Amino acid sequence: MSRLGSMGARLYRGEVGYDFVGKRMIWYGVSILITITAIAGLMVQGLNMGIEFKGGVVVTTPKLAVSTEEARDAAEEVSGHTPIVQELGTGGLRIQISDVTTAEAGKIKSELATELNVPSNNLNADVVGPSWGEQIANKAWMGLGVFMVLVVIYLAIAFEWRMALAALIALIHDLTITVGIYALVGFEVTPGTVIGLLTILGYSLYDTVVVFDGLKEGSKDITKQTRWTYSEIANRSLNSTLVRSINTTVVALLPVAGLLFIGGGFLGAGMLNDISLSLFVGLAAGAYSSIFIATPLVADLKERDPQMKALKKRVLAKRAQAAEKGTSEDGSAENAENAEETEPEDAAPAGAVVGQRRQPTRGRGRRR
């Protein structure tokens, strides 16, 4: 078994673990800092909206002996706007000029043909009205709202309202970070970006629901035992699914990273950046939020419940009693740790994996 597989097995059995829930204030602080940075970038720089949302003209040229810099200068001179010039695989150029009306598009096409020394008939000009992009944006917002409502309703029914609220906060967290990074990087926002943003919502929820399902099983009949608090059970559930979440995220990120860094960066296919950046950032943010945000939030909300408060008091009181008993017997606090381990494994809540059970020996070898 590989080292990662061995570590995953030990995490699942509860032999090792990291106190994610106990150190939740650190993760909250990191998330707040990242979110504030994303919002600041969004407010200062804003989003670089594509031509589909602002309106304009897209001119496609045949293969030319003109560089992209020369074409950019010519397009800026005839239009008065800063264009976006991309080199196509056929050797031609795609010149995108935003904030141009339909009446101006024909004039720009003819003047651009003169500047590039190309017959006007060889240039293909597509005019995009801003109303089309506005319709796309409105439908995207509507789809996002419907998705959020359905997710909250489903999680509240399948689990409980605290988990639904935590998942909703994690989703908003992921979307805010993704949109903020788009503003900071300056990538163009196109309909492909919107598709990517809507796609990451499902990926973001996947790991969260897996952890919540384990937590639901692990917290059954939790008030009937006095060994663990709700936060401790939540942390055990999170550790048991940690390796699975990491593996799933890495496998999903690899092809997206290929699109973003190789296709968009190395090969120069800039149009791949529209959807690949949103997917890459969203997948990474979703894995982070399911581990460091959603589960600790559920534990925070659940610990406010009167039953969980009473359970925590009983657990702490029993541990203090065990520690006092161990100190009084041996004069040291070392037996306090062993006192808790002597408690029967049957006292553990359902779904909490604590190691191998010892089989009872009573009655074995009894002669008739």
Secondary structure as a PSIPRED ss2 file (coil, helix, strand):
# PSIPRED VFORMAT (PSIPRED V4.0)

   1 M C   1.000  0.000  0.000
   2 S C   1.000  0.000  0.000
   3 R H   0.000  1.000  0.000
   4 L H   0.000  1.000  0.000
   5 G H   0.000  1.000  0.000
   6 S H   0.000  1.000  0.000
   7 M H   0.000  1.000  0.000
   8 G H   0.000  1.000  0.000
   9 A H   0.000  1.000  0.000
  10 R H   0.000  1.000  0.000
  11 L H   0.000  1.000  0.000
  12 Y H   0.000  1.000  0.000
  13 R H   0.000  1.000  0.000
  14 G C   1.000  0.000  0.000
  15 E C   1.000  0.000  0.000
  16 V C   1.000  0.000  0.000
  17 G C   1.000  0.000  0.000
  18 Y C   1.000  0.000  0.000
  19 D C   1.000  0.000  0.000
  20 F C   1.000  0.000  0.000
  21 V C   1.000  0.000  0.000
  22 G C   1.000  0.000  0.000
  23 K C   1.000  0.000  0.000
  24 R H   0.000  1.000  0.000
  25 M H   0.000  1.000  0.000
  26 I H   0.000  1.000  0.000
  27 W H   0.000  1.000  0.000
  28 Y H   0.000  1.000  0.000
  29 G H   0.000  1.000  0.000
  30 V H   0.000  1.000  0.000
  31 S H   0.000  1.000  0.000
  32 I H   0.000  1.000  0.000
  33 L H   0.000  1.000  0.000
  34 I H   0.000  1.000  0.000
  35 T H   0.000  1.000  0.000
  36 I H   0.000  1.000  0.000
  37 T H   0.000  1.000  0.000
  38 A H   0.000  1.000  0.000
  39 I H   0.000  1.000  0.000
  40 A H   0.000  1.000  0.000
  41 G H   0.000  1.000  0.000
  42 L H   0.000  1.000  0.000
  43 M H   0.000  1.000  0.000
  44 V H   0.000  1.000  0.000
  45 Q C   1.000  0.000  0.000
  46 G C   1.000  0.000  0.000
  47 L C   1.000  0.000  0.000
  48 N E   0.000  0.000  1.000
  49 M E   0.000  0.000  1.000
  50 G C   1.000  0.000  0.000
  51 I H   0.000  1.000  0.000
  52 E H   0.000  1.000  0.000
  53 F H   0.000  1.000  0.000
  54 K H   0.000  1.000  0.000
  55 G C   1.000  0.000  0.000
  56 G E   0.000  0.000  1.000
  57 V E   0.000  0.000  1.000
  58 V E   0.000  0.000  1.000
  59 V E   0.000  0.000  1.000
  60 T E   0.000  0.000  1.000
  61 T C   1.000  0.000  0.000
  62 P C   1.000  0.000  0.000
  63 K C   1.000  0.000  0.000
  64 L C   1.000  0.000  0.000
  65 A C   1.000  0.000  0.000
  66 V C   1.000  0.000  0.000
  67 S C   1.000  0.000  0.000
  68 T H   0.000  1.000  0.000
  69 E H   0.000  1.000  0.000
  70 E H   0.000  1.000  0.000
  71 A H   0.000  1.000  0.000
  72 R H   0.000  1.000  0.000
  73 D H   0.000  1.000  0.000
  74 A H   0.000  1.000  0.000
  75 A H   0.000  1.000  0.000
  76 E H   0.000  1.000  0.000
  77 E H   0.000  1.000  0.000
  78 V H   0.000  1.000  0.000
  79 S H   0.000  1.000  0.000
  80 G C   1.000  0.000  0.000
  81 H C   1.000  0.000  0.000
  82 T C   1.000  0.000  0.000
  83 P C   1.000  0.000  0.000
  84 I E   0.000  0.000  1.000
  85 V E   0.000  0.000  1.000
  86 Q E   0.000  0.000  1.000
  87 E E   0.000  0.000  1.000
  88 L C   1.000  0.000  0.000
  89 G C   1.000  0.000  0.000
  90 T C   1.000  0.000  0.000
  91 G C   1.000  0.000  0.000
  92 G C   1.000  0.000  0.000
  93 L E   0.000  0.000  1.000
  94 R E   0.000  0.000  1.000
  95 I E   0.000  0.000  1.000
  96 Q E   0.000  0.000  1.000
  97 I E   0.000  0.000  1.000
  98 S E   0.000  0.000  1.000
  99 D C   1.000  0.000  0.000
 100 V C   1.000  0.000  0.000
 101 T C   1.000  0.000  0.000
 102 T H   0.000  1.000  0.000
 103 A H   0.000  1.000  0.000
 104 E H   0.000  1.000  0.000
 105 A H   0.000  1.000  0.000
 106 G H   0.000  1.000  0.000
 107 K H   0.000  1.000  0.000
 108 I H   0.000  1.000  0.000
 109 K H   0.000  1.000  0.000
 110 S H   0.000  1.000  0.000
 111 E H   0.000  1.000  0.000
 112 L H   0.000  1.000  0.000
 113 A H   0.000  1.000  0.000
 114 T H   0.000  1.000  0.000
 115 E H   0.000  1.000  0.000
 116 L H   0.000  1.000  0.000
 117 N C   1.000  0.000  0.000
 118 V C   1.000  0.000  0.000
 119 P C   1.000  0.000  0.000
 120 S H   0.000  1.000  0.000
 121 N H   0.000  1.000  0.000
 122 N H   0.000  1.000  0.000
 123 L C   1.000  0.000  0.000
 124 N E   0.000  0.000  1.000
 125 A E   0.000  0.000  1.000
 126 D E   0.000  0.000  1.000
 127 V E   0.000  0.000  1.000
 128 V E   0.000  0.000  1.000
 129 G C   1.000  0.000  0.000
 130 P H   0.000  1.000  0.000
 131 S H   0.000  1.000  0.000
 132 W H   0.000  1.000  0.000
 133 G H   0.000  1.000  0.000
 134 E H   0.000  1.000  0.000
 135 Q H   0.000  1.000  0.000
 136 I H   0.000  1.000  0.000
 137 A H   0.000  1.000  0.000
 138 N H   0.000  1.000  0.000
 139 K H   0.000  1.000  0.000
 140 A H   0.000  1.000  0.000
 141 W H   0.000  1.000  0.000
 142 M H   0.000  1.000  0.000
 143 G H   0.000  1.000  0.000
 144 L H   0.000  1.000  0.000
 145 G H   0.000  1.000  0.000
 146 V H   0.000  1.000  0.000
 147 F H   0.000  1.000  0.000
 148 M H   0.000  1.000  0.000
 149 V H   0.000  1.000  0.000
 150 L H   0.000  1.000  0.000
 151 V H   0.000  1.000  0.000
 152 V H   0.000  1.000  0.000
 153 I H   0.000  1.000  0.000
 154 Y H   0.000  1.000  0.000
 155 L H   0.000  1.000  0.000
 156 A H   0.000  1.000  0.000
 157 I H   0.000  1.000  0.000
 158 A H   0.000  1.000  0.000
 159 F C   1.000  0.000  0.000
 160 E C   1.000  0.000  0.000
 161 W H   0.000  1.000  0.000
 162 R H   0.000  1.000  0.000
 163 M H   0.000  1.000  0.000
 164 A H   0.000  1.000  0.000
 165 L H   0.000  1.000  0.000
 166 A H   0.000  1.000  0.000
 167 A H   0.000  1.000  0.000
 168 L H   0.000  1.000  0.000
 169 I H   0.000  1.000  0.000
 170 A H   0.000  1.000  0.000
 171 L H   0.000  1.000  0.000
 172 I H   0.000  1.000  0.000
 173 H H   0.000  1.000  0.000
 174 D H   0.000  1.000  0.000
 175 L H   0.000  1.000  0.000
 176 T H   0.000  1.000  0.000
 177 I H   0.000  1.000  0.000
 178 T H   0.000  1.000  0.000
 179 V H   0.000  1.000  0.000
 180 G H   0.000  1.000  0.000
 181 I H   0.000  1.000  0.000
 182 Y H   0.000  1.000  0.000
 183 A H   0.000  1.000  0.000
 184 L H   0.000  1.000  0.000
 185 V H   0.000  1.000  0.000
 186 G C   1.000  0.000  0.000
 187 F C   1.000  0.000  0.000
 188 E E   0.000  0.000  1.000
 189 V E   0.000  0.000  1.000
 190 T C   1.000  0.000  0.000
 191 P H   0.000  1.000  0.000
 192 G H   0.000  1.000  0.000
 193 T H   0.000  1.000  0.000
 194 V H   0.000  1.000  0.000
 195 I H   0.000  1.000  0.000
 196 G H   0.000  1.000  0.000
 197 L H   0.000  1.000  0.000
 198 L H   0.000  1.000  0.000
 199 T H   0.000  1.000  0.000
 200 I H   0.000  1.000  0.000
 201 L H   0.000  1.000  0.000
 202 G H   0.000  1.000  0.000
 203 Y H   0.000  1.000  0.000
 204 S H   0.000  1.000  0.000
 205 L H   0.000  1.000  0.000
 206 Y H   0.000  1.000  0.000
 207 D H   0.000  1.000  0.000
 208 T H   0.000  1.000  0.000
 209 V H   0.000  1.000  0.000
 210 V H   0.000  1.000  0.000
 211 V H   0.000  1.000  0.000
 212 F H   0.000  1.000  0.000
 213 D H   0.000  1.000  0.000
 214 G H   0.000  1.000  0.000
 215 L H   0.000  1.000  0.000
 216 K H   0.000  1.000  0.000
 217 E H   0.000  1.000  0.000
 218 G H   0.000  1.000  0.000
 219 S C   1.000  0.000  0.000
 220 K E   0.000  0.000  1.000
 221 D C   1.000  0.000  0.000
 222 I H   0.000  1.000  0.000
 223 T H   0.000  1.000  0.000
 224 K H   0.000  1.000  0.000
 225 Q C   1.000  0.000  0.000
 226 T C   1.000  0.000  0.000
 227 R C   1.000  0.000  0.000
 228 W C   1.000  0.000  0.000
 229 T C   1.000  0.000  0.000
 230 Y H   0.000  1.000  0.000
 231 S H   0.000  1.000  0.000
 232 E H   0.000  1.000  0.000
 233 I H   0.000  1.000  0.000
 234 A H   0.000  1.000  0.000
 235 N H   0.000  1.000  0.000
 236 R H   0.000  1.000  0.000
 237 S H   0.000  1.000  0.000
 238 L H   0.000  1.000  0.000
 239 N H   0.000  1.000  0.000
 240 S H   0.000  1.000  0.000
 241 T C   1.000  0.000  0.000
 242 L H   0.000  1.000  0.000
 243 V H   0.000  1.000  0.000
 244 R H   0.000  1.000  0.000
 245 S H   0.000  1.000  0.000
 246 I H   0.000  1.000  0.000
 247 N H   0.000  1.000  0.000
 248 T H   0.000  1.000  0.000
 249 T H   0.000  1.000  0.000
 250 V H   0.000  1.000  0.000
 251 V H   0.000  1.000  0.000
 252 A H   0.000  1.000  0.000
 253 L H   0.000  1.000  0.000
 254 L H   0.000  1.000  0.000
 255 P H   0.000  1.000  0.000
 256 V H   0.000  1.000  0.000
 257 A H   0.000  1.000  0.000
 258 G H   0.000  1.000  0.000
 259 L H   0.000  1.000  0.000
 260 L H   0.000  1.000  0.000
 261 F H   0.000  1.000  0.000
 262 I H   0.000  1.000  0.000
 263 G H   0.000  1.000  0.000
 264 G H   0.000  1.000  0.000
 265 G H   0.000  1.000  0.000
 266 F H   0.000  1.000  0.000
 267 L C   1.000  0.000  0.000
 268 G C   1.000  0.000  0.000
 269 A C   1.000  0.000  0.000
 270 G H   0.000  1.000  0.000
 271 M H   0.000  1.000  0.000
 272 L H   0.000  1.000  0.000
 273 N H   0.000  1.000  0.000
 274 D H   0.000  1.000  0.000
 275 I H   0.000  1.000  0.000
 276 S H   0.000  1.000  0.000
 277 L H   0.000  1.000  0.000
 278 S H   0.000  1.000  0.000
 279 L H   0.000  1.000  0.000
 280 F H   0.000  1.000  0.000
 281 V H   0.000  1.000  0.000
 282 G H   0.000  1.000  0.000
 283 L H   0.000  1.000  0.000
 284 A H   0.000  1.000  0.000
 285 A H   0.000  1.000  0.000
 286 G H   0.000  1.000  0.000
 287 A H   0.000  1.000  0.000
 288 Y H   0.000  1.000  0.000
 289 S H   0.000  1.000  0.000
 290 S H   0.000  1.000  0.000
 291 I H   0.000  1.000  0.000
 292 F H   0.000  1.000  0.000
 293 I H   0.000  1.000  0.000
 294 A H   0.000  1.000  0.000
 295 T H   0.000  1.000  0.000
 296 P H   0.000  1.000  0.000
 297 L H   0.000  1.000  0.000
 298 V H   0.000  1.000  0.000
 299 A H   0.000  1.000  0.000
 300 D H   0.000  1.000  0.000
 301 L H   0.000  1.000  0.000
 302 K H   0.000  1.000  0.000
 303 E C   1.000  0.000  0.000
 304 R C   1.000  0.000  0.000
 305 D C   1.000  0.000  0.000
 306 P H   0.000  1.000  0.000
 307 Q H   0.000  1.000  0.000
 308 M H   0.000  1.000  0.000
 309 K H   0.000  1.000  0.000
 310 A H   0.000  1.000  0.000
 311 L H   0.000  1.000  0.000
 312 K H   0.000  1.000  0.000
 313 K H   0.000  1.000  0.000
 314 R H   0.000  1.000  0.000
 315 V H   0.000  1.000  0.000
 316 L H   0.000  1.000  0.000
 317 A H   0.000  1.000  0.000
 318 K H   0.000  1.000  0.000
 319 R H   0.000  1.000  0.000
 320 A H   0.000  1.000  0.000
 321 Q H   0.000  1.000  0.000
 322 A H   0.000  1.000  0.000
 323 A H   0.000  1.000  0.000
 324 E H   0.000  1.000  0.000
 325 K H   0.000  1.000  0.000
 326 G H   0.000  1.000  0.000
 327 T H   0.000  1.000  0.000
 328 S H   0.000  1.000  0.000
 329 E H   0.000  1.000  0.000
 330 D H   0.000  1.000  0.000
 331 G C   1.000  0.000  0.000
 332 S C   1.000  0.000  0.000
 333 A C   1.000  0.000  0.000
 334 E H   0.000  1.000  0.000
 335 N H   0.000  1.000  0.000
 336 A H   0.000  1.000  0.000
 337 E H   0.000  1.000  0.000
 338 N H   0.000  1.000  0.000
 339 A H   0.000  1.000  0.000
 340 E H   0.000  1.000  0.000
 341 E H   0.000  1.000  0.000
 342 T C   1.000  0.000  0.000
 343 E C   1.000  0.000  0.000
 344 P C   1.000  0.000  0.000
 345 E H   0.000  1.000  0.000
 346 D H   0.000  1.000  0.000
 347 A H   0.000  1.000  0.000
 348 A C   1.000  0.000  0.000
 349 P C   1.000  0.000  0.000
 350 A E   0.000  0.000  1.000
 351 G C   1.000  0.000  0.000
 352 A C   1.000  0.000  0.000
 353 V C   1.000  0.000  0.000
 354 V C   1.000  0.000  0.000
 355 G C   1.000  0.000  0.000
 356 Q C   1.000  0.000  0.000
 357 R C   1.000  0.000  0.000
 358 R C   1.000  0.000  0.000
 359 Q C   1.000  0.000  0.000
 360 P C   1.000  0.000  0.000
 361 T C   1.000  0.000  0.000
 362 R C   1.000  0.000  0.000
 363 G C   1.000  0.000  0.000
 364 R C   1.000  0.000  0.000
 365 G C   1.000  0.000  0.000
 366 R C   1.000  0.000  0.000
 367 R C   1.000  0.000  0.000
 368 R C   1.000  0.000  0.000
